[in-house]
Amino acid sequence: MIYRFRIILDTHEDVFRDIEIEASATLEDLHNALTQSFGFDGQEMASFYISNDLWEEGEEISLFDVSDEPGGIRVMNETTLEDVVDEENTRLLYVYDFLNMWTFMVELADIAELEEGIMYPNLMFAHGQIPEEAPEKEFIAEEIDEDENFDEEFDLDPEDYDNLDFDENWN
């Protein structure tokens, strides 16, 4: 079985790649195909995140196990595409280079049969040029009501150190 993905760079310009890859391939194989198709050297840390229809970030599948205890998270080279993507769960987020945060939306577009004579993974289509720098993310902070007084709301007196339950000699 062949999975056909559309990988879209999260930017205002249309930049995407269509890649087909065997369903039994690992996420590391898809990571390598992605980095090559977008012109990255592949030397930076990366992760896939299982996503839903709203493109919300779910479970992380990392390039390397960086958890506190070995085996604490799934890693790309041990996770096949068919383990995380199917007809019902079609979306992944991919983040490359955590300093620059290149973010891609990866969506399963089609499931097809293996074709003789084609080498997989296969870059089917490329559209748009990747910008020189990663697009900046627009984070929306919750508005804070200036009239709201935190100390009063929680009945705190900043001058009353004895009742703040704070050990100033903790060190």
Solvent accessible surface area in square Angstrom, and as a share of the most:
residue,aa,sasa,rsa
1,M,119,0.53
2,I,0,0.00
3,Y,6,0.02
4,R,56,0.21
5,F,2,0.01
6,R,90,0.33
7,I,0,0.00
8,I,62,0.31
9,L,1,0.01
10,D,54,0.28
11,T,38,0.22
12,H,173,0.77
13,E,123,0.55
14,D,100,0.52
15,V,3,0.02
16,F,32,0.13
17,R,15,0.06
18,D,21,0.11
19,I,2,0.01
20,E,6,0.03
21,I,2,0.01
22,E,69,0.31
23,A,2,0.02
24,S,69,0.44
25,A,17,0.13
26,T,31,0.18
27,L,0,0.00
28,E,58,0.26
29,D,57,0.29
30,L,0,0.00
31,H,5,0.02
32,N,65,0.33
33,A,11,0.09
34,L,2,0.01
35,T,4,0.03
36,Q,139,0.62
37,S,19,0.12
38,F,7,0.03
39,G,67,0.65
40,F,39,0.16
41,D,108,0.56
42,G,23,0.23
43,Q,145,0.64
44,E,71,0.32
45,M,49,0.22
46,A,0,0.00
47,S,0,0.00
48,F,0,0.00
49,Y,23,0.09
50,I,43,0.22
51,S,12,0.08
52,N,67,0.34
53,D,117,0.60
54,L,135,0.67
55,W,65,0.23
56,E,92,0.41
57,E,113,0.51
58,G,41,0.39
59,E,85,0.38
60,E,58,0.26
61,I,0,0.00
62,S,0,0.00
63,L,19,0.10
64,F,125,0.52
65,D,59,0.31
66,V,103,0.59
67,S,38,0.25
68,D,155,0.81
69,E,119,0.53
70,P,131,0.82
71,G,67,0.65
72,G,42,0.40
73,I,54,0.27
74,R,86,0.31
75,V,17,0.10
76,M,0,0.00
77,N,84,0.43
78,E,136,0.61
79,T,3,0.02
80,T,35,0.20
81,L,0,0.00
82,E,84,0.38
83,D,91,0.47
84,V,12,0.07
85,V,1,0.00
86,D,59,0.31
87,E,137,0.61
88,E,151,0.68
89,N,79,0.41
90,T,33,0.19
91,R,52,0.19
92,L,1,0.00
93,L,18,0.09
94,Y,2,0.01
95,V,7,0.04
96,Y,4,0.02
97,D,12,0.06
98,F,72,0.30
99,L,168,0.84
100,N,80,0.41
101,M,81,0.36
102,W,17,0.06
103,T,18,0.10
104,F,2,0.01
105,M,42,0.19
106,V,0,0.00
107,E,56,0.25
108,L,14,0.07
109,A,75,0.58
110,D,63,0.33
111,I,53,0.27
112,A,19,0.15
113,E,137,0.61
114,L,92,0.46
115,E,82,0.37
116,E,161,0.72
117,G,83,0.80
118,I,58,0.29
119,M,165,0.74
120,Y,36,0.14
121,P,62,0.39
122,N,44,0.22
123,L,85,0.42
124,M,89,0.40
125,F,103,0.43
126,A,53,0.41
127,H,78,0.35
128,G,29,0.27
129,Q,158,0.70
130,I,45,0.23
131,P,52,0.33
132,E,175,0.78
133,E,139,0.62
134,A,16,0.13
135,P,28,0.17
136,E,165,0.74
137,K,60,0.25
138,E,143,0.64
139,F,178,0.74
140,I,167,0.85
141,A,87,0.67
142,E,157,0.70
143,E,173,0.78
144,I,145,0.74
145,D,85,0.44
146,E,156,0.70
147,D,133,0.69
148,E,104,0.46
149,N,71,0.36
150,F,125,0.52
151,D,51,0.26
152,E,130,0.58
153,E,103,0.46
154,F,113,0.47
155,D,131,0.68
156,L,73,0.36
157,D,76,0.39
158,P,75,0.47
159,E,141,0.63
160,D,48,0.25
161,Y,138,0.53
162,D,137,0.71
163,N,121,0.62
164,L,60,0.30
165,D,143,0.74
166,F,129,0.54
167,D,91,0.47
168,E,118,0.53
169,N,125,0.64
170,W,184,0.65
171,N,159,0.81
